[in-house]
């Protein structure tokens, strides 16, 4: 039961280099997310994909792009890495989108183990 | 703008002692409320959530949390802490997944 798998686990980049963080889930979930976690701060949403074929910006999208390759995979790309993008990146997935108005259609989000990225 | 405050950056408790982690939020309406736990080197795991109804919610691993609307708080409690509870705990609020806000986290150390 792999759940959410992220690759790589660690990466060091030079400023200006590009890279793609990979995320795959095997739970047949519809929604997927990318977060970053910085010291002294909680997780912040970078991008999300409510369902296959859709992507939307989260709280901190600048400097990133995403691709929902298929239902299983959701990748995050840094086109020109900057030191400010040094962070731990988490991918997550959930079965569905939330309801509103007090609906309890929330389905738990499952997180990967993270990618620790350092940009020098 | 919505925000989440976890006033305690680091808490140390003795094994077997009770625990309360504080969470205060600012939000336009009553949001959905969550507590997550993160063990070292791991992703986040959902402990419990509040959507509506009974303001005392039970979660996994013996945790519970109480929603107090008048105080905009959602504090996490456990009657007796185990060494395996040492981790970082995050409170989160939001009405939809794309507007969730996480607190900065409280690191829990458990003394033997």
Interface residues (C-beta under 8 A of the other chain):
Chain A: X4 X31 X33 X40 X41 X42 X43 X44 X45 X48 X50 X56 X58 X90 X92 X94 X97 X98 X100 X102 X103 X104 X106 X108 X109 X110 X111 X112 X113 X114
Chain B: X4 X9 X32 X41 X42 X43 X44 X45 X46 X49 X51 X52 X90 X92 X95 X96 X97 X98 X100 X101 X102 X103 X104 X105
